[in-house]
Amino acid sequence: MQLTDAFGRTIKSLRISLTNRCNLNCIYCHREGETRDIKNEMSAGTIANIVRASQVFGVRRVKFSGGEPLMRDDFEEIIKALPDLKDISATTNGTLLAPRAQSLAESGLCRINISLPSLSPEKYRKVTGGEISRVLAGIDAAVDCGLVPVKLNMVLLKGINDAEITKMMDFICRYEGKIILQLIELMDFRETGNYKVNINEVEKFLESKASEIKERAMHRRKKYFIDGVEVELVRPIDNSHFCANCNRLRVTSDGRLKPCLLRNDNLVDVNNKEPEEIVELLKLAMDKREPFYKG
């Protein structure tokens, strides 16, 4: 069996928000479509039950996000409680990663995405409110313990970091292929339209520098290979092509299946449910699932 909606889109992975809490306040954060008043975080047992139920339908990949997932002191226990999977990854701001990277890897985490909008301490502080030194330590720790390839998420911000692309590539080069740079076009979730870059100009720049260009089948996302560095250009999700190819089901931090990132009116509550119940609720989520942008 597979989890396939009425539009022929089959779920291949889960993206599970572990918490709505975060220790930073990034100007571009969309909080995985959650609202700030969510407090009832799922237990490790509930998370394991959701993943176990999804396996009935062939789902073998899970990505954890937040808020900031490392705000959960039991993140390692959550990973250990999971059934056998093909891929377990996480997205983090990296500020809490350095002292826990090894324990996360030993628990079963395979790889990690780290947000890094700028290499300038001042600009990083302006964008996030945090200290970049902690993130850089987290990057080194992730590489050292094998959470690779580490993907660095750089949300492009006009007038702040749009002139840092080459500098970021130079920074990544020293890691000899263990880090991939993801350049992400800003989504205007928090009235940040003034920071939006001309993504077509960024694409032309990358094309002019690349020795090789590949295109990922999903979302037609391009990968550029430039002087030993792999760069991926991520356009925003608010388009019909992204929706047509969406194969991910999200789970909110309070245990609700979220068929679409951009909607909150079709959630399915699975918190504190047993795997057998969740199997049926996953089917219900598929009945509610449709593209936000139909093209």
Buried (B, 14 or more C-beta within 10 A) or exposed (E): EEBBBEEEBEBBBBBBBBBBBBBBEBBBBBBBBBEEEBEEBBBBEBBBBBBBBBBBBEBBBBBBBBBBBBBBEBBBBBBEBBBEBEEBBBBBBBBBBBEBBBEBBEBBBBBBBBBBBBBBEEBBEBBBEBEBEBBBBBBBBBBBBBBBBBBBBBBBBBEBBBEBBEEBBEBBBEBEEBBBBBBBBBBBBEEBEEBBBEBEEBBEBBEEBBEEEEEEEEBEBBBBBBEEBBBBBBBBBBEEBBBBBBBBBBBBBBBBBBBBBBBEEBBBEBBEBEBEEBBEBBEBBBEBBBBBEEE
